[in-house]
Amino acid sequence: MQTTEGGRMFRDRFALVCMVLLYPSLASTQTNMALVRPSACASTEFFNTATLQCSSCGASQVKSADGLKCTCASGYTEADFGSPLVTCTPCATAGLIVSLDKRLCLMCLNSSCACGANSVRDENIPQRTAACTGCSSNTVPNPIGSRCVLCQQTYTNSNNTICQCTGKTETGGLCLVVRAPTMRGTTLWENMFIQAAYGACQDYNNVTSCQMLMNMNAMNVFSASSDAELLQATILNSGNTFMPTWNYSTATLAYSSPTNLAFMRNSKMPLQVAKYDVRGNFLGWQDVSSGTLQLCPNTPSILDAAYAFGTTYNQSCTMQVSDLLQRFPEPVFYQLYLQYNDSSGKPMLLMVPVQNTNIQTGRQAQPRFFLVDGLSGRTGSLDNTPTTVNIATSIVLSIYLPMPTTARTTPPFMMTVQYQKVNNNTSVQVAFAVVYTQDSGNYKLNTDISLGVIGSAAALYAILETSSWVRRSGLQNVQLTVVVKFFAFLAGSLANTFFMVAYGTAVYWLIVFKGQRASVDVTLPPAGGQVERDFTVYLSCAFALKALELIHLLVTQLTISIFLIDWEKPKERPSTNAERGKPSVSIWRTFLVANEWNEIQTNRKLSPTLQIVAVLLLLEVVGLKNIASKDLNLDLHPADGTYLASGSIILRFGVSVSMWLAVALVQILFVVVIYERFVEDKLHNFVDLCSLSNVSVFVLMHRCYGFYIHGRSVHGQADVSMETMLAHLKKEEENLCPLRGLEPSSDVQTFEVLLSDRVRHQYEKILQPLLEAPTGMKARIDGNPLMEQRMKTYYTFNRFLSAFLEHVYKDMDYMVKDKVFLERIMGMEFQQPIERSILYNDDRGLFSKVLFYGNELVLLLFDILLFSVVDLGAQNFVLAAIITYIVQKLVVILRATVGRKNLSKQTMVEEQFLI
């Protein structure tokens, strides 16, 4: 090993020794101590800057003026080598008096002050006659003045001319025994003072030197320490009788926490720092507030928000290194403590461990840190400008809250510091953050159980839906389409499952975290932690699966089979054979019904635009988005100059989805209770239009399942004059005509249809030519045989359905019945039609399933999830609203365009007639 490496290793080892010696409270798990200030020590005690407690002075000693050491009582000289305890010697002989520096006993012999060569008058004794004598041992003449000056106490002799260091080594202004000649520093500052600090701490119990060596250890932020065994041996051989030894493990520091720690919401964290300058002098205690530990400038209210308990804090900025050096010309070192009261109300301190992320082993955990070090980068002379500066670019104060039902096993507070070496003439990005952590407890297990239970129910429901679809499609065996349908139904069910779990998670944290009013026992899951990762996965899966469900819905609605049955009878019988078979009735009634159907295809129960605008107003204008911040505040409009904590993705989802659901609920209540009852019910109006037009609507959503809207006029004809139409309506109002229902004495006009195989085969046989014939411009070519076949098929199909509904075909008859309760609840049929088809009475307008109107939940959840996924990535409600609105319009355009073409193809109403 090279000398420099050996010196660095030794320095690191001894720095840890000094940490052991200076902080014996870290020797065990007991890291709690009373909060003591220097002024609180008694007159016979001094404030020990190593233990930060009061220690007793020795005999004939009293507390010094600054309270940080002991000094000899009157009449005693003292030998001071930097230890808080000094050696006192009485000037007991008559006529002796203690010099002003308390190092000598002096005697006044005369008043002439005529001192000869190499003798001086002691001018340090006012109002007394000076002694004229030669310079004694361990003193030398002062070349500037006329008195003898004592040599520094580590120098043991002199030749009456110059202080000499005999048998030792002069280093750092001290005469010491060099115990580690290979010890070298890595910086100019360390090379100048590391040997002196080591010797003074080791040989003379000089606490300031020990603190200085601790500072050197803290300044060396980019190298690891030595192994524990050699460290233990160094401690045992240290010979230091003032400081107690300590059992240290280089892997971790052991910390214990009081069991009565509790913090109120938004209460100020009672943090204290013990400050030291680079030379090891104790600078005193300081409350941690504002910019004590933060390099970014800002208003006191914003900086103090970091210490409001429960607030997740993060401030970063770009600073010029030169500005930081002006603020910290020399490094200032800190030790962080948490203040609390014990059971008797006595103020206590708990050391906050500090981890240096630049070091992955050894000294990773230590009690001392700094913010800016411009001393280590000086070369040549300490007066030179540093070429590099070590800066704490990232400081994270982590606060751990145990679960209310578990004991605390982790330090409640932990500080993590990351240093960066930068050039003097550059800028640097610095950050300060406060984060909260907590064991998830059984949350993961509970979430997995919920997901498993609800997911299993969703899979079972998908199986039931697939089984129902098989019956509705009249399939006799399993085909590939059955598997595809199962996964389509499963996607929709699982999308709802993931949504419920994600929303339940968000509501849980919203209530449990934001609802804390007294002590804070629960904190939000950490950003990027397991809970947030799981939540992101759930939300992403819910959106992806819901998108698949929407695609499945569009495919189903855009491929329906629809036919408009015209019940109108010709007013006059055809006069020629050519006219026979071609009913001479107006087509405009059919066009009218087709246009109305085309119009309501994309109508929704809610107003999507109003939904987005209302949600955005609530979140942005009313300020409900501020509830999602990572603090315990519920202010909708924080005052200017108030720190705004970042938003939690979980809370943002909970708040935004709650607003979506609340606005949707209000809209549904308004539509159902007020609008459809007193203003307009589009579905009911469409059924009325069918009755007035004498046109029925036959829709098949699946091969054998669909809906029938009975629009046959009770008056026989609908192609009548205005007077006749008003007269017909008057009769209905006065109950002078039969009810509009399909069956006698029934007013039920809407039905669910479940066809038998025989009816479906006949249906397909008649309809096939109609679907193969051309439409549009090609259909208008005169003499087109396919067009003529199309027309014949249309009239044939119209007569077939009319006859079917009038019970003409005994082998293809149907029955009308009500669904049983369970069938109504599950939206399925448990009976397979064999001989006769089944028409189920429908008083709920279920034919809206083939429209957007009857699938509002799917569309609403898709909008919610799209909005949430965009906000998850962008953290911007406005952008999420804009993208959601655009996608909504695109879906409507797609549904309207393709649905229009399908309607034209199925009903023979050309697109140009669909307004």
Buried (B, 14 or more C-beta within 10 A) or exposed (E): EEEEEBBBBBBBBBBBBBBBBBBBBBBEEEBBBEBBEBEEBEEBBBBBBBBBBBBEBEEBBBBBEEBBBBBBBEBBBBBBBBBBBBBBBBBEEEEBBBBEEBBBBBBBEEEEBEBEEEBBBBEBBEEEBBBBBBBEEBBBBEEEEEBBBBBBBBBBEBEBEEBBBEEBBBBBEBBBEEBBEBBBBBBBBBBBBBBBBBBBBBBBBBBBBBBBBBBBBBBBBBBBBBEBEEBBEBBEEBEBEBBEBBEBEBEEBBBBBBEEBEBBBBBBBBBBBBBBBBEBBBBBBBEBBBBBBBBBEBEEEBBBBBBBBBBBBBBEBEBEBBEBBEEBEBBBBBBBBBBBEEEEEEEBBBBBBBBBEBBEEBBBBBBBBBBBBBBBBBEEEEEEEBEBBBBBBBBBBBBBBBBEEEEBEBBBBBBBBBBBBBEBEEBBBBBBBBBBBBEBEEBEEEBEEBBEEBBEEBBEBBBBBBBBBBBBBBBEEEEEEBEEBBEBBBBBBBBBBBBBBBBBBBBBBBEEBBEBEEEBBBBBBBBEBEBBEBBBEBBBBBBBBBBBBBEBBBEBBBEBBBBBBBBBEEEEEEEEEEEEEEBEBEBEBBBBBBBBBBBBBBBBBBBBEEBBBBBBEBBEEEEBBBBBBBBBBEEEEBEEEBBEBBBBBBBBBBBBBBBBBEBBEEBBEEBEEEBBEEEEBBBEEBBBBBBBBBBBBBBBBBBBBBBBBBBBBBBEBBBBEEEEBEEBEEEBEEEEBEBBBBEEEBEBBBBBBBBBBBBBEBBEEBBEBBEEBEBEEEBEEEEBEBBEBBBBBBEBBBBBBBEBBEEEBEEBBBEBEEBEEEBBEBEBBEEBBEEBBBBBBBEEBBBBBBBBBBBBEBBBBBBBBBBBBBBBEEBEBEBBBBBBBEBBEEBBEEBBEBBBBBBBBBBBBBEEBBE
